C-alpha cells in the first residue's frame, strides 16, 4: 500500500497524544492523594485519550504492515470507543464543575463519590457499546454503498455518533452558561459585602470566564468540522475531506491534558517531584474545586 501522508500525520498525532496522556494516567494512578472525584474524571479523560492515541498508531501499523478486515474492524472499534469516551468524559467533567458550584455545601460528600462512579460507568458503558457496533456486524464491508465518510462505519452509525456529539456540545454550552451565571452572581455578592462596585467583575472572575470560553471553544473548534462533514458527506466523498476534518479532531485529545491536567497545581507538584525533585511529593495538597481545574 502506498504511504499516505495523512496517515503519517494521524500516526504522529496519535504518538503525541499517547505520550501526553500516559503521563497523566501514571501520575493519577500512582498518587494516592488523587482519589477525589475530579481527579477520577480527569483520569477517565486521559485514559480515553490515551486509548485514542494508541488506536491511531495501531490503525497505521495494521494498514501498512498487517492489512486485515478483522483487525481493521477492531482498531476502528477501539477508536470509536476511545473518542466517544473522551467526549463523554468532557461532559462528565462539565457536570461535575456545575454541581460543585450549584451544590457547593454538599459537594464534598459520599454522594459526590457515588455520582462520579455512576457517571464513569455510564460513560464507558455507552462508549464500549458504540465501539462494538462495527465489530458485531454493523459495518459496510459487504455493502459499500452503505459506507459513510469513515469506512467501514455505516452512514447510520456515523449519524448516531454525530447527533450524540451535537447533543453533548449543546449540554456543555448550557452548563457553562449556567456556571458563568453562578460565578458572576457570587462575584457580585462578594463585591457588595466588601463595598466594591458590583458592575465591575474582578480579575479572578474574568479569568474563570475566559477559561470556560477556552475549554468550550477548543472542544467545538476541534470536533465541529468533522461532525458537520459526517452529516453532509457519504461514501462517494473524497477521502481528503475526511482526513482534513479528522486530523483537527484528534488535536482535542492532544490539548485536553494541557487544559485539564497540566494546569492543575497538584499535578504540577507531582510532575516536578518526579522530574527533578524540586518539590516534595509528600507536601500537602490544597483542596481545589473542579471549577478551578
QUILIN-V85767 format. One line per field, one symbol per residue. phi: phi as a letter, one per 30 degrees, with the letter a starting at -180 (. if undefined). A space follows every 50 residues. Layout:
phi = ???
This chain:
phi = .ddcedddddddedddeddddddddddddccedccdeddddddddddddd ddddddddeddddcbbdadddddddddddddddddddddddddddddddd cdcddcddbdddddddddddddddddddddddedddkdbcdcbedcdcdc dcdddddddddddddddddddddddddddddddddddddddddcicdddc ddddddddddddddddddddddceeddddddcdbdddddeddddcdeddd dddddedddccddddddddddddddbidbddcddcddbdeddd
